[in-house]
Amino acid sequence: MIIEAARLSGSNLLSSASRSVLFKSLGLTILLLIGLWFGLGELFAMTAMPWLEALLPGLPDWAGWAGTLAAIIAGIGLALVLALFIAPVTAAMAGLYLDEIAEVIEARDYPADQPGRPMPLGQSIRQSLGFLLVVGLGNLFALVLLIVPGINLVAFFVVNGYLLGREFFEFAAMRFMSPADAKRLRARNSTTVFFAGLIIAGFLSVPLLNLLTPMFAAGMMVHLNKMIAAKTGGSPVSARR
């Protein structure tokens, strides 16, 4: 089910029916990341630069080279931190665009099934903010573990696999049931959801491709919910092969 859900979601990414929501999701994701880049740069200038100037007073003639080196190191550090923000930004996009993505997939691939119900705007925003907070804290924890040899990369995949799998699955399930029922459904299928989340984390780890993570993850979990429903006696799977 997991591999098939991922395959179907990948085929949805560039389909004509998904193009509008793809451009909106991609554009807003890029804008948020650009804003974060400048925000982190300003934060570095306000906090780290005064500390460096106090640490190295009266720099000699080679200070220009030292400044350039510091700028390069700062740029690399900002890029690494920004990479960890990809997951929370992806989480924020989920609540905003999952319903649109799901509607496209349900209409095209599951026309015989009853369509899901979009979340009210207020609930969607609350869920997105909660999703952003949970995934953001999880990735801060993963950032701390980056300094621990042997488990740094594992931590990234385990943390994001668990959190992204859980949150995207529950988002998709809540189109058909209450939040409490969505949590119970996820708990009953926790192993499947976790391994599906690991595929999303792998997608997230690929530069540039990770900008499409909101579309890919949402689509994958819509398909996975449909397949689990069919397996447990719910609505039949009629996705195109």
N, C-alpha and C positions, 0 to 999 in steps of 0.2 A: 504493500500500500504506500509506503513512504517513497520509494523510488518512483512509482507511478504518479503520485501526487506532485513530486518535484518535476517530473517530465512534463506533465500537463501544465503546471505553472510556468515553466520555462517557455513552452510553446505559446502561452498567453501573452508574454511580455511584449512582443512586437506585432501582435495581431492588430488589424485595423480597428476592431471594436474597442481595444484597450488603449488606443493611441492617445486619446484625449486625457484620460486619467494618468497615463504614463508621463506625459509632458508636464502636467500640473504637479504630480508627485516629485518628479525629477527636478523641476525648476525650484520648487519650494525647499527641497532638500539641499540643493546647491546654495541657495540664498542663506539658509540657516547656517551652513558650514562656513560660508564667507564671513557672516556676522561673527561667528565664534572665533574665526582666525584673527580678525581685527580686535575683538574683545580680549582674547588671550594675549595678543601682542601688546595692547595697552596695559594690561595687568602686569606683564613682564617689565615693561618700561617703568611702571610706577613702583614696583616692589624690588625686582632683582637689580636693576641698573644702579639705584642709589647705594645698594649694598656692595656692588662691585667697586663703585667709586670710593666708598669708604674703606674698602679692603685694600685698594691699591692707590693710595694718595700720591700725588706728584709723579705720575708715570713718566718714564724716560721717552726718548725719541721713538722707540719702537711701539709706543702706545697705539699708534694707528693700526699696526698689524694686530695688536692684542684686541683692539676694538672690533676689527674685521673678524678675527677668530671667534670672539664672543658672540658676534652677530650670527655667524654660521652655526655655532653650537646652539644658540637660542632658537634659530630657525628649525634645526633638527628636532630639538626638544618640543617645540610647538607642533611640528608635524606629527610627532609620536602621540602627543596628548590629543591632538585633533582626531587622529585615527581612532582613539578610544571613544571619542564623542560620536562616531558614526552610529554605534549601537543605540544610544539614547535618542539621537535624532531620528533614526529609523523607527524607534518606538513611538515617538511623537507623531510621525506621519501615519502610523497604523490607524489610530483612532480617527484621523481626519479623512482618510481615503479608503479604509477597508470596505465600507458599505458600497462605494462606487465600484470598486474592484469586484466585490462579491456579486453585485447586480449584473455586471457584464458576464461573469463566469456562469452564474445561474441561468441567465437567459439564453446563453449560447450552448452551454454544455449539459444543462439539466432542465430542458424546457418542460418536461413532463412533471417535474416536482413543484410543489408549492414554494414560491419565493420567500426568502427571509424578510424579516422586518428591520428596517434601518433603525439604529439607535437615535433617540431624540438628541438634538444638538447639545443641550446641556450635559446630558449623560456622556455623550461622545467626548466632549472637552474634558470632563472629569476623569474619564477612563484614560484619555491620552496623557493628562498630567500625571496621573498615578503611575501609568506605564513608564513615562519618562523618568520619574523619580526612582522607581524600583530598578530599572535597567541602569540608570546613572550611578546609583549607589553600588550596584553589582560590579560595574566596570571600574569604579574607584577601588574597590577591593581587589579586582584583577590587576589594576595598575600597581598596587602595593606589592603584589606577588610577582611582578615582573623582575624584581631584584633577587628573587629566590631561584637559583639555578635548578633546572630539571623540571620545575612545575609551572614556569611562567606561561609557556604556550598552552600547556594543558589547562591552566586556570582560565585563560581567555576562552577556550572552546567549551569548557564545562559550564562556566558562569553564563556565557551568552547562549549556549545550547539550551540550558535549563530555562533561563528567564525569557528568551525570545520564543522558544517553543511553547511555554506555558501561556504567555500573554497573547500571542497571535492566535493560538488555538481557542482560548476563551473568547477573544473578540469575535472570531468566526462563529462559535457556538451560540453566542448571545443574540445572533440574528434569529434564532429559532427557540430559545429558551431563556429563563431567568438567569441572572449572574450566578446564583447559588447552584442551579442545575448545571450550568456550564462548568463550574469548578468541580462538581461531582463527576461529570463526564470526563473531564481531564484527568481526575484522580484515578478513575477506573482504567484509563488508557495511558497512564503516566510513562511507561517505558516507550511506547510508540511515539508519544508526543516529545519525549526527550531526544530520541534519535532523529526525529524530524527537525527538532531544534538544532541539532548538531550540523545538519545539512545547511540550515539557514546561517549558522555561525561560519561554516566553510565558505558560503557565498559572500558573507560579510567581510571575510579576510582577503578577498581579491580586490586590489585597487581598481578604481573606476567602476568595475562591475558592481561594487558594493553600493553605489549610488542607486541601483535598482532594487536594493534589498526590500524596501517597503512593498513594492509591487510583487516581487517574487514570494516573499514570506506570506503575505496576505493571501495570494492566489493558492499557494501550496496548502495552507491550513483550511481554506474553503473546500478544496478537493478532499483533504484528509477527513474533514468532518462528514462530508457526503459519503465517503467510503466506509467510515465507521458506522454511520447510520444504516447503510445498506447491509453491513455485516451483522448488525444487531437487530435487524428486522425493521429498520426505518425506511425512508424513501429510497427507491431503487436508484442505483448508479446508472446513468445513461450518458456518461461523458464520451466524447468522440475519441476514437482510437486512431 
